[in-house]
Amino acid sequence: MKSKFISPMLCKLIKEPFDDKGWAFERKLDGVRLIAVKRGNTVQLWTRNRKNRARQFPEIVVAIKKQRGDFVIDGEAVVYNKKGISSFQMIQPRVQQTGEDEIKMLSCKSQAVYEAFDLLVLNGKDLKSQSWSKRKEQLKGLIKGDRALKYLPHVSGSGKKLFLRAKKAGWEGIIGKKKNSWYLPGKRGHGWGKIKTVFEQELVIGGWTRGYGKAAGSFGALLVGYYRKNDLIFAGEVGTGYTEDERRRLKAKLIKLEAVCSPFKDPPKGGGIAWVKPILVGQFKFAEWTRDDILRMPVYLGLRTDKPAREVVKEG
C-alpha cells in the first residue's frame, strides 16, 4: 500500500436539519481531523496540512496497531469531557505538545479517542470510488473496539431527530452524508454536509492590538478573517477567551510572524495595531454574523494546527 497523502473530504454548511432515506447522519465531533495510515506495524496520523501527529497521540497509535491488515481511515481525534461531549479546548494541549514526558502525562490525564468514520483504502485496494454505504459497512467489520479507537455510528434518514438529540446533549451539530456518495479528497460538499447547533468558525489571525491593564505586555485582541478567493476578509476583533498562559504563548508566536503591511483586503483603522503573516488559524465561537459580516460577541477557543490558513472560508 502506497503512503500517498490523501486530503480529507470536506463538508458544506447546511442551515436546517432534514429527513431523507438517501442520507445517513453522524454526530459532529469537535476535535482534530486525522487521516490514519497503517502499513505493517507503522502508523501515521495526518492532519489536513500534512503534519504527522502520531507522536502526539501514542494511545491512538497503539490501538490502531492492534487492528488487522493495512488501511487508510478517515476520522477525528477527540477528548471527551465528563458529560461525554467532545471538547476542542481539551484536545488542543495534546496537539501542541512536543516533549515526550508531557505527551505521556497528557495521554493519561486527557486520553484521546480516535472516532473512525470512513475507510479509504484496505489492503492496497482503493475504496474511494465505492459508495459511502459500502465503505462504512467495511469499516464496521474492520474496527475492533478499543478504548482509544471507536467506530462512529450513524442513523439512517432521520436527520431531524438526531439534530434534536444533538441540541439537547450539547453536541456541536450533526454531519449528513449521501449514502451513494464517493470519497472526493479535498472537495467540499458533493453529498457531505454539516448542520450546526452552535456558531463556531475557524478564522485566520492577521494581527493583534496592544494590551492594557491585565493584558499589558501581551495583546488586547486578535484581528481575524477568512479567505474569499485570494483575499483575506476582515471579520472582527476577538478580545475574550484567553487564559494568561495562552496569551503568553500566542504573543510569542505572533512576534515571530510580524509583518509590515496588513494581510487584510480592507484592514481595520486605528492605532496600536501590529500585523502578522496570515499563517495561524484559531477556533472561535460567536453569537452571530452582523449585516456587515463582522463577528458579534466572539470568544477564542484555541489554535487549529490541523487547518491550513488558505482553506479557511466563511461558513454560512
Secondary structure by P-SEA (a helix, b strand, c coil): cccccccbbbbccccbbbbbccbbbbbbbcbbbbbbbbcccbbbbbcccccccccccaaaaaaaaaccccbbbbbbbbbbcccccccccccccccccccaaaaaaaaaabbbbbbccccccccccccccccaaaaaaaaaacccccccbbbbbbbcccaaaaaaaaaaacccbbbbbccccccccccccccbbbbbcbbbbbbbbcccccccccccccccbbbcbbbccccccccccccccccaaaaaaaaaaaaaaccccccccccccccccccccccbbbbbbbcccccccccccccccccccccccccccccc
